[in-house]
Amino acid sequence: MRRVLAVMFSVLLLASCANENTEVPKEELFDYEGSYVGSPMSMTNILKLLPDYGLEWKQMALETKEQPYGIELYYEKAEPEIAREAARTYSLYLLRLITNADFVTVHAGFSSYTYTREQWEAWLGLPLERYLSEQQLKQAVQMKLEQDPDREGLNETS
């Protein structure tokens, strides 16, 4: 009887350990650090992890034939301020994570917003690579917003 209980206890213990080890780790944005514009799979995975602004995604175009390399995202019509805020956020993350990206343009209905690596680095005051985590990047933006709440130093280009 003791042997049967010992075996059953061992089986239960092993089964519970096996269940814990099969858990898939959650993907995070910075898991894609070092990606390239020419990698559509990485781009798609990053887009899935970006904050949701309620925009309906249509398509993506990757500018990879000659420099400057860039990313164009197309969304259905959206309120201009929501589209602008999404463009700011998306461009910041994409330019930080995509090593060779020089610009990101977000098209939402009749509005288009383009942000460049140089614009973000000038506004934040440091190269984007210096921010080693999503948390560091968010903190830097928050601190800068306290100094420049209207983001006058970060204007999109047409």
QUITAHU-V662502 format. One record per residue. N is the residue number from 1. PSI is psi in radians with two decimals (* if undefined). BURIAL is 1 if it has 16 or more other C-alpha atoms within 10 Angstrom, else 0. Layout:
<<N,PSI,BURIAL> <N,PSI,BURIAL>>
This chain:
<<1,-0.75,0> <2,-0.68,0> <3,-0.73,0> <4,-0.78,0> <5,-0.71,0> <6,-0.75,0> <7,-0.79,0> <8,-0.72,0> <9,-0.75,0> <10,-0.75,0> <11,-0.77,0> <12,-0.72,0> <13,-0.81,0> <14,-0.70,0> <15,-0.71,0> <16,-0.63,0> <17,-0.70,0> <18,-0.68,0> <19,-0.66,0> <20,-0.63,0> <21,-0.31,0> <22,-0.04,0> <23,2.27,0> <24,2.23,0> <25,2.53,0> <26,2.33,0> <27,2.52,0> <28,2.76,0> <29,-0.81,1> <30,-0.04,1> <31,-0.34,0> <32,0.22,1> <33,2.36,1> <34,0.12,0> <35,2.94,1> <36,2.67,1> <37,-0.63,1> <38,0.10,1> <39,1.58,0> <40,-0.53,0> <41,-0.78,0> <42,-0.75,1> <43,-0.80,1> <44,-0.74,0> <45,-0.70,0> <46,-0.78,1> <47,-0.61,1> <48,-0.47,0> <49,-0.14,0> <50,2.70,0> <51,2.55,0> <52,2.07,0> <53,0.16,0> <54,0.25,0> <55,2.48,1> <56,1.96,0> <57,2.39,0> <58,-0.99,0> <59,3.05,0> <60,2.50,1> <61,2.33,0> <62,2.11,1> <63,1.75,1> <64,-0.05,1> <65,-0.69,0> <66,2.77,0> <67,2.59,0> <68,2.45,0> <69,2.49,1> <70,3.06,1> <71,2.26,1> <72,2.20,1> <73,2.35,1> <74,2.24,1> <75,2.77,1> <76,2.99,0> <77,2.43,0> <78,2.80,1> <79,2.35,0> <80,-0.73,0> <81,-0.61,0> <82,-0.77,0> <83,-0.70,1> <84,-0.78,1> <85,-0.71,0> <86,-0.74,1> <87,-0.72,1> <88,-0.87,1> <89,-0.87,0> <90,-0.76,1> <91,-0.72,1> <92,-0.90,1> <93,-0.78,1> <94,-0.75,1> <95,-0.53,1> <96,-0.71,1> <97,-0.56,1> <98,1.87,1> <99,-0.78,0> <100,0.22,1> <101,2.29,1> <102,-0.47,1> <103,2.77,1> <104,2.26,1> <105,2.30,1> <106,2.12,1> <107,2.18,1> <108,1.77,1> <109,-2.14,0> <110,0.03,0> <111,2.49,1> <112,2.42,1> <113,2.21,1> <114,2.32,1> <115,2.48,1> <116,2.83,1> <117,-0.77,1> <118,-0.70,0> <119,-0.81,1> <120,-0.76,1> <121,-0.66,1> <122,-0.73,0> <123,-0.76,1> <124,-0.43,1> <125,0.08,0> <126,2.71,0> <127,2.50,0> <128,-0.54,1> <129,-0.32,0> <130,-0.32,0> <131,1.89,0> <132,-0.11,0> <133,2.87,0> <134,-0.68,0> <135,-0.78,0> <136,-0.72,0> <137,-0.78,1> <138,-0.74,0> <139,-0.73,0> <140,-0.75,0> <141,-0.76,1> <142,-0.77,0> <143,-0.72,0> <144,-0.64,0> <145,-0.52,0> <146,-0.56,0> <147,-0.61,0> <148,1.25,0> <149,-0.50,0> <150,0.05,0> <151,0.72,0> <152,-0.53,0> <153,0.02,0> <154,1.46,1> <155,2.36,1> <156,2.74,0> <157,2.79,0> <158,*,0>>
